[in-house]
């Protein structure tokens, strides 16, 4: 799936290169006939319309065709070439048929073990499953890496993943505006009146919910990088209200994942929310990753050789980052022509 950085680059470059929406409609329909009318059935702002087109192109696997057509039409706009290169670089041949069992994700990023998380995501993506997942765990267990597996499996089931970092400590209206921006929805946000900050946050969540219903596109909101510094008043209430919407009215369209979220959930939501406690992976898990990829690629390497290499690497204590770097390096070494 295209990262938010390159998604924004594609959208902004397109609306500047093709300033007239009717011209853009003609171009899009030239790539996939009738797509504009199917994806944008009602009149909406041009930028929001093209975001909807990009979303559909990702979900239905024709994004590369769209970007390739823009590269050919606008050869001088190097931004399109950058987006195309990113798409090609991120494309990694699968090692298994079931995406929930994949160990080599986009950009050749290894993903080790986390079987409980894989099972929780199966439940989360199920129409009848829970709509909320809370991820936690001690340091050096790979909590933040959970995003890469989520971003791998969710689009294959029609979900667009939007990640929101809480490090900036956004106020409720700032977070709501960020969410609406990702949705491509141009909606005014209410200022706080005489009501409590919690009630104001609920009203902001209502605005986001209406935008999701109007678009009818499936979204997975991932809230990550909560710090030990408390969030501004109302921000946690906004997230909780969106999670409640996901469990109720927005069940067909929304899933919510939060990492290291410390606020208490309403009891009805707390009872059904999924939970994953990230655990460190073992050297045996690392061997399994290498061998799954090796078997899928028909590489000439034995499990014993892999075990020895990994054990030798762990002769001294290693950080999580070092272990992932070692795995990537070994995979690249095995993939190199001999």
N, C-alpha and C positions, 0 to 999 in steps of 0.2 A: 504494500500500500504506500502511496506517495506521502511523504512527510508533510506536515503543515507548512513548513518553509517553502517547499517546492510547489505545493498546491497553491499557496498565495502567489508565488512567482508566476505560475501558469495563468491564474485568473487575471492578475493585474496586467500582465503583458498582453493578454488576449484582448481585454477591453480597451487597451490603448492602441493596439495594432489594428483592431476592427472596431472603430468607435460607434458604428451604426448597428443596432441589435438585429435589424432585418438582414444585414449582410452576414452577421454571425449565424443567424438561423439558416441561411442558405448554405453556408460553409459546413455547419454541423450536419445538416440533412444530406449534404454531399458525401459525408463520411458514413453516416447511418441514416438512410432515408426514413423520414417521418419521425425521427427521434425528438426533434424540438417540440412538436405538437404533443407527443406522448408525455414528455417529461415536464413541459411548461404549459399545462392546459389552460391556465388563467394568466392574465396580464400581471406582471410583477417587474420590479426594477431590473435593468439589464444585468448588473453584476450578480444579483441574486439568481437570475435565470441561468447564467453561465455556471455558477457554482453548482446548481442542480444538475446541469449537463455533465460536469466533471464527476460529480457523485455517481451518476448513472454509468458513466464510462468506466469508473473504477469497479463498481459492483458487477457489471456485465462484461468486463474484460475487453473493452475496446479503447481504453485510454491511450495505449501506445499508438493505435491507428489515428486517433484524433491529433495527438501531439506531432506525429510524423507528418500529417497533412499540413500542420501549421509551420513546421520546419521547412517543408518544400515551398510553401507559399511565401513565407517571410524569411528568406535565407539570411538577410542582414540582421534579423533579431536573434542574437546569440542566446537570449534567455530560453527560447524554445529548445535549442540544441542542448542546453544544460539540463532542462527537464527531461528530455529524451534520454540523455546519458544516465541520469539518475534512475529512470525507470529500468533501463537495461542492466545497470549495476546491481539494482536491488533484486532482480529476478534470479532466484536460486532454484535449481531443479529439486523437486521433492525427493525424499528418501523413502516415504511411505505413502500409502493411499489416503490414510486418515490424517487430516491436518492437525488433529489434537494430539497425535503421537509423533509429530515432527520434532527432530532434534537439531535441524539446521535451518534457521529462519532466514528472512530476507537479509541481503548484504552478507551472506555466509556467516551469520552470527550463531554460534552454537548455543543451544538451550538444554540444560542438563537436568534430568530427573523431574522434580516438581509434579509427580504423579497426582497428589491431592489437588493441586491447582488445575491440572488438566481435567480432572473429574468435575471440579466445581464449575469450570467454564462450560463443560458439556451441559450441566444443569442450567447455567445462566442463559445459554443460547436456546434452550428448549422453550417453546411457547408456553408450556405448562409448568416450567421451573420457576425458581426464584429470580427476581429481577434486580437484586442487589447483592454485591459481593464486597466483603471487607477483607483486606489483605494486611497481615502483620507479620512480625518475626523479629528475631534479634539481629544485631549488626552482622554483616558479612554472610547473610543468608540469601541475598539476591532478590529482595523484595522489589526493588526498582526494575530489575530485569523482567519482572512479570509483564510489564507493558509490551515487550516484544512478542511474547506468545499471544497475548490478547490481540495485538495488532495483526498477528498472523492468521488467527482463526476467525475473528469476528467478521472481516470483510467477506470471507467465503460463505458466510451465512446472511449476507446482505446488510451488515451493520457498518456504519461509518464511525470510526473511532476518533474522538476528540479528547485530547489530553490537556488538563488544566493544572498548572503548577501553582502551588499555594505558597511558595517561598516569598512572593511579593506581598503577601498578606493583603489580598484584595478586599475592599469593602463590598457589601452586597451588590450595590448597583454597578460597581466595576466588574465583578465576576459575571453578573447578568449580561452586561454589555459585551463582554468577551464571548460568552456563550452565543448570544444572538449574532455576533460577528461571524463566528464559525458556521452558524446556520445560514448565513447570508440573508438574514431577516432584518429589514430596516424598520424598527419599531421604537417609538419613544418610550422612555422609562419614567415611571412616577418618582418624583422626589418624596422624601420622607415628610409626612404631614404630622399631625398631632398623635397619630397612632404609635404603638410601641415599635421598636426596631424589628422585633420578631414578626409582627404583623406586616410591616413594610416588606420584609424579606419574602414573606409568603405571596404578597402581591407581585413582586418581581418574578417569583417562580411561576406564578399564573401567566404572566406575559410570555415567558419562555415556553411554557406548556402549550399555549395557543399557537405559537410559531411552529412548534414541532407537529402539532395536529394538522395545521394548514399545509405543511410540506409533505406530510405522510412519508417521510424517509426514516429508516431505522437508524438510531444513533446509540452509541455507547459512550457515555461521559466517564472519563477516568480522572479522578482528583488525586494528585500525587504531590510528594515533596512537602508535606505538612511539617512545619518546624516546631520547636519547643515553645516558640513565642505564640501566645494566643492570637487567633484571628480576630479581626475587628468584629464588634457586636453585629450579629445578624447574618454573617457569612455562613456559619455552621447551620443556621436555621434555613438558609436558602438551599444548601446542599441536601439537608434532611427532607425539605419539602419536595425537591426534585426526585429524591429516592422514593418518597411516598407516592408521587405521581407514577413513577416507573412500576411500582407494585400494584397500582390501581388503574386509573383512567388511561395512562400512557403505556400500559403493558405491551400493546402491539408494536410500539415504536421506540421505547427507551429502556436502556439498561444502565445501571450506575455502579461503578467500581471505585472504592476509596482505599488508599493505602495509608496506614497509620492514622486513621481517623479516630479521634479520642472522644468525641461527643456521644452522649447517650441517644439511642434511637427510640422512637415511640414503641411501646411494648408490642403492638400488632406487627410492626415492621421488624423489630428485633427478633421476634419469634421465627420469622421466615428468611431472614438475611443469611446468605452463605458466608462462611468464614474460612480463610486459609492462613495457616501458620507456617510461614516459609522455614525450611530446614536446610542446613548446609548439605551440599552433595559430597559424595564419597569418591575415592579413586575408582571404585568399581563402576560408579555411575559414569565417570569420565571414559572408562574403557568402553562401556556400552554405547556412548555417543560415537566414538571413533569407529567402532565396528559396524554400527548401523549405517553410517555414511559409506564406509569402505565396502560393505556388502552391496549397497545400492549402486555404487559406482564401479563395482568389480575391480577394486584395487587389490594388488598383490601384497597383502600384509596379513600376518597371523595375529591372533589375539594375544599370544604369548609375547610377541615383540612389542605390542602396544602396552601390555601390562608392565613390562620392564622399563620402557621409556617413561611411563607415568610414575612409577615407583621411584625411579632415579630422580625425577624432577622434584618429588616430595621428600628428598633427603633432608631438606631444611624446611621450616615452616613457610607457607605461601599465603599471600592475600587472595581474596576472591578475584580481584582484578588480574593478578598474575596467573591464576589458574585458567581464567577465560582466555587470556592472551596466549598461554601455552597451547590450549586446545585449538585456537585459530591457526597458530603457527604450524602445529602438527598436521592439521587438515590441509593447509596450503602446501606443505612439504609433500604429502602423499598425493596431492592432486597434480603436482608438477610433472611435466613430461620426463620420461626416463630414457 
